[in-house]
């Protein structure tokens, strides 16, 4: 696929018919196109007038909760958004560095940071909000150093990775490329029955296999050393050992949906992107202009502590008033739960017997679906030391380092609004993140710096944090989050199906509880903001339908939960 270069504004993905470029859309597990829903018309109409403010509650002000709130406001419904933390954004978390205790225009992306151009719903909103973006400095796209078994290898941009990773890349491609091309062939023709047939075959073959097991079967010539190398550094792109236990179908989704292609970073930060849902005015059905912020729709520092069924089929939630400390219980016509699945279980108790607001299979999904850990550490440097005065790479100075030590991945980030450099000193997943929890942040940083000094002393010498400030997050230790993102274990496809399609419960008046789940953790794309946006739109449409709204004939409620047989 062609890669757009030097993008200064939000990228606009080429259409499927443009110049032979293929864009994998919509997502393979749903084959539902959300883009028509994002047009000028609201997601629902209320012929007898919109429900009164406060009819819908939304728990969580991350991307799923905020897109649901934004679209409900466009339909005339003023929701009540409850956010446990002191900020909007969830794991779209952009933190500013500080001078004298005051934030400056230099940012660190503590959560989501890369967005592929195939994420069409994300870029539809990003274009609407006039967000600017540039290419993310992924390995091999910029001057990269791979350090494997204490030996550094240089990787020039646009060239194959150094050995043994070039061979590993070739052999991996011989296994996975035919799988991807087989499903893209009918996809290019918009032959959806053909796409379904191929993906169903992959579900049947791989749903119960781990990534490691699939590699072992698909690349029988790999020896133990090859798995060690691939686990350490992948194809030079970063180690996959923490993901060996993950369902291979999850990894195949990433390739089929092109989530690794042409990844962009937002120059103002992904947190700023989510804040736009809060601050941007919309035109409501009565012709008035308003934003969620102007309607005081979001309550920060207000953790919800439980949900329960109410009288007249109206669910209730309980929360602590941040001003008085008083416990409050309120009834709503509909409630959207847009948190992590672990928060749904741990904080809200949705899997407990008293929470009669989810079916048995949905409760089981919330208990079982696997979330992976992730840690990040950022510093701000006085200059962009990896670039010369003209903005060109300095010879011998990498912009990306991948190692088989901790830190695993190091990224130098060039934000044009500042002369400072931003260095993601460490980005780790899974067990690699857990290894770090026993170290305090200064000790952790010094250990990282020593590893990098062994790889490139000149690079390490530049790692001097401005003002001594180090920004760090361990998502598994963050209250109300308890993990970074979902990746299925083998055999969890039925649970994922139950969680994703839970919003369709609104179609059955006998069992509908008025509670609808959202968030990337209940999507088919855990760890991607795109999946959170999809589920937020699903839940918003369900809430609008429950309140008597008339939805377009091709709304998300028309999605087929039996599109694929994921087993049981």
QUIRA-V330707 format. One record per helix or strand of 3 or more residues. SS is the DSSP state (H for helix, E for strand). FROM is the first residue (numbers start at 1). LEN is the number of residues. If there is no record, write none. Layout:
SS;FROM;LEN
SS;FROM;LEN
This chain:
H;35;4
E;56;4
H;63;12
E;80;3
E;94;6
E;102;8
H;120;9
E;133;3
E;144;5
E;151;5
H;165;24
H;192;15
H;211;8
H;224;10
H;241;3
H;248;9
E;263;4
H;270;10
E;304;5
H;311;3
E;316;5
E;327;5
E;334;4
H;341;6
H;360;9
E;374;8
E;400;4
E;409;5
E;421;9
H;430;5
H;441;15
H;457;5
H;466;3
E;470;5
H;475;3
H;493;15
E;515;3
H;520;3
H;529;18
H;556;3
